Amino acid sequence: SLKYKKSKSNVFSRINLEINKGEVIGIKGQTGSGKSSFLNVLMGLIKPSFGKIEIDGLNIYENNYPFNLFKWRKTIAHVPQNIFLMNSSIAENIAFELTKEELNMSKVVKAAEEANLDSFIKNLPEGFDTLVGENGVKLSGGQKQRIGIARALYKEASVLVFDEATSSLDTFTESKILKTIYSLRGDKTIFIISHRLETLEKCDQLIEFPIK
């Protein structure tokens, strides 16, 4: 259960579920129903008011083993609806490494292809070296979201969280990216928040908020 300090009621109460490694979990519900709060708890960003989260039987909030929480967070790549971009190149924003020298260009190219960015980048005079501007001001909303998706794929995390990550994309582009996302089933555990039921139709489990 989760209750914020200044709130009179719980955001959600007594959620009890088991998620198997490699599953695709769909999460749907109206705005303000608790979907993103649930994911924040699941990712270890907010501690639940009541209850615990166990990964392979280990409580990530066990006081005697604080490293459990750190390790869990490291396994996750999160793609929010609003993507943060640095005022640097497309390649650097995909890799999101500390320095330009650290990025793996072959991994950047592969991630861009999987996020359906490659044709857009090929048409740019400076390609992957193109500067995106302050917080991606030179890009459309869909292009920014695809960079966010490419960033998650570049990280090669074992858990991927997509929070309305395809909402700014046209139906054709979304279907191509969803095909890539669903192809990772089994290898990665995936959470997808979406208002579109067709986006979630191939999920292994569907959680609908508010929980009744």
Disulfide bonds with the S-S distance in Angstrom:
none
